[in-house]
Structures are given as structure tokens and as C-alpha cells.
Amino acid sequence: MSERPSFSHRRVFVGFALSLLAAAGAAIYLYVAYIRYDRVAALHLPQGTAAALRLDLEKVVLYEPVRRHLLPLANELPPGRSGAQVPARTRLERVQSATGIELGVDLRELVLGWGPGPADWVLIVGGRFPRTGVLDGLQRVLGEEGAVWHRSSDGAALISQGGIALGQAVDGTLIAASNEASLRAALPLTDTHQRLELPTEGPGGFALQGDRVRALIPVPLRLLVPPLRVVDDIEHVHGDLALGPEVVLSTQLRLQSATAEQVVQQLQQLSQNARRLAALPGVPAGPVQAAERLAAEVNGPQEVRVTASWTRDEVDAAARELAGVLRTLFGWAS
């Protein structure tokens, strides 16, 4: 009768440890190769950017109102152009086939920047994208929808008939811009996001210079609602977004000459007069709802912290309304 082989506890332990190390190594490889993404979109904001908005799409797209009302727009087609046939496959399917990008998996973040000119903008899309062949594929997809885009003289950009430019940075980031000059200014990495104090963590963040804040609130509206004149003294604004049962917007105001106590009083008056603001023609519900629940506190001699919130139902209604506006604005049809 043969003897049963014996294994020491040490050999069993070493074998178990090696198995764990192999599993950990495989997990690290899969994470680095297929999951990890270094967030770099904000680093492509061009010099001179005066306002910026950042969204972490991994978090925002999972939020129910966005998934229900806005996400379907990605597959809706632009208005028909003469000679262009409606493609049999959805836009997302055609983009994946042409570029290798699976937007639902590979897309991670979005950054919008405005400035330095009033008509200058950039849309920066970050994710795990292929580094080659993407512009060629996008040109084919756009052509299938009847859009005419041509390559720049050096082949680094796609240019539409209206002058909008599309390109890809060395790190894979995709960038669209109002014009070719703005695109080329956004291709290299910059420190503009730091100068703007744009938050780069969490579901979303924003930053604006004072003149951009004032451009959002026209002078006639400030005259009708005196508490809104608080924007006349704002030097800089930045803040972040939190998603949950309520959407909470936390904002930091930096003032030029007014004291924080004065501005807090003005903002409290704005909250108290929210119903008057709602009675004005053309004022959307979202800002009024935020004003009703606005809270302001002193955060320094010339700094004020402001929080505003919306319920999930209010956000759902706003997302539905925004989807309708976008369909009307761009002539989209399912």
C-alpha cells in the first residue's frame, strides 16, 4: 500500500500566498489595462478660459433624471440633409464600429470651457479612447449623417462647414471647439484649471470669473430684483455639485470691495423675494426653486459660502425640459 504524500503547513501556506499574489497581480493588470482612467480633461482648458464646467460622467449619467431624459439624446439624429439616408444602426453603434470607442463604457468625464472671447468655447471629453483612427472614424460617422467635415492642412483636426473644429490630444482626450485656434490651444496640457480654481473631484464642479457671472444676469433683471445686484461686486465664483435625494450646489463667492456680511444680507433678501422673481416673464423654475432654499454664510472677510438645493422631482422636471429644448434647438428627431 503506497504511502499518502504529506505536505507541510509551510508549503501549503506558501502555495496559498502565491495564489493570492497571482490573483492580486491579475486584478491590478485588469484595473490598469481596462478600468483605470487618469482624469485629465480639465488640464486641457486653454489659456484665457473665463468660465468652466466639469462633469464626472461615471457619476452623473447614473443619476436617474439624466439617464431617463438626457442620455437618449446621444442616439437621436440631426435633421435630414438632402441626399443623406437615415443610417440603419444607432449613432452609438456606428461610433463604436468606426472608432473602437464604446461610449457607455469608455466615456468618463466632460469639461466645457468658455472664453477668452464671448463666442469662444471648448468641449473636452475624457475617457479610455484609442489614440489612433478616431478622427477618421468620426469623419465617416458624420458623413453618414450628411455632415461635411474636412481635414486641416496638417491633418490634426476636422473642420465643419461652420468652422467648428474637432481634434484629439496626445493623451487620447477628444476636443471640440468653436474654431480651429481654440482647438489647438486646448490640445496641450495647461494649468488654467488651477487658475480658475475649478474643482476636479466629485460629480461636478464649476468656476467663473466675475464678468461671466454678470453676463448671466442681465442688467434689466438686476434693476427689477435689487438683491441680484450682488453680482456687481463678485470677483470670482467656484463650486461643486453633490447628487443624492437632493441635488446640492455649494458655491464660494469672492468679492471685490463689499463685505461678506453685506452680501449675505442681500442674498437673504433674494431668498425672501423668490416669489417675486418667479412672477417675471421668462425666468425658469430652477433658479427660483434654488433661491427659495438658498443659504448664505460668511466664509471670510470678503468670501461667502452659498448652498442651494433641488429635490429629485425638480431635477427630473428640469432634465425633461432641457431635453425638449435641445431637441427643438438642434432639430433632433428620434
C-alpha positions, 0 to 999 in steps of 0.5 A: 500500500503506497504511502499518502504524500504529506505536505507541510503547513509551510508549503501549503501556506506558501502555495496559498500566498502565491495564489493570492499574489497571482490573483492580486497581480491579475486584478491590478493588470485588469484595473490598469489595462481596462478600468483605470482612467487618469482624469485629465480633461480639465488640464486641457482648458486653454489659456484665457478660459473665463468660465468652466464646467466639469462633469464626472460622467461615471457619476452623473449619467447614473443619476436617474433624471439624466439617464431617463431624459438626457442620455437618449439624446446621444442616439437621436439624429440631426435633421435630414440633409438632402441626399443623406439616408437615415443610417440603419444602426444607432449613432452609438453603434456606428461610433463604436464600429468606426472608432473602437470607442464604446461610449457607455463604457469608455466615456468618463468625464466632460469639461466645457470651457468658455472664453477668452472671447464671448463666442469662444468655447471648448468641449473636452471629453475624457475617457479610455479612447484609442489614440489612433483612427478616431478622427477618421472614424468620426469623419465617416460617422458624420458623413453618414449623417450628411455632415461635411467635415474636412481635414486641416492642412496638417491633418490634426483636426476636422473642420465643419462647414461652420468652422467648428473644429474637432481634434484629439490630444496626445493623451487620447482626450477628444476636443471640440471647439468653436474654431480651429485656434481654440482647438489647438490651444486646448490640445496641450496640457495647461494649468488654467484649471488651477487658475480658475480654481475649478474643482476636479473631484466629485460629480461636478464642479464649476468656476467663473470669473466675475464678468461671466457671472454678470453676463448671466444676469442681465442688467434689466433683471438686476434693476427689477430684483435689487438683491441680484445686484450682488453680482456687481461686486463678485470677483470670482465664483467656484463650486461643486455639485453633490447628487443624492435625494437632493441635488446640492450646489455649494458655491464660494463667492469672492468679492471685490470691495463689499463685505461678506456680511453685506452680501449675505444680507442681500442674498437673504433678501433674494431668498425672501423675494423668490416669489417675486422673481418667479412672477417675471416673464421668462425666468425658469423654475430652477433658479427660483426653486434654488433661491427659495432654499438658498443659504448664505454664510460668511466664509471670510472677510470678503468670501461667502459660502452659498448652498442651494438645493433641488429635490429629485422631482425638480431635477427630473422636471428640469432634465425633461425640459432641457431635453425638449429644448435641445431637441427643438434647438438642434432639430433632433428627431428620434 
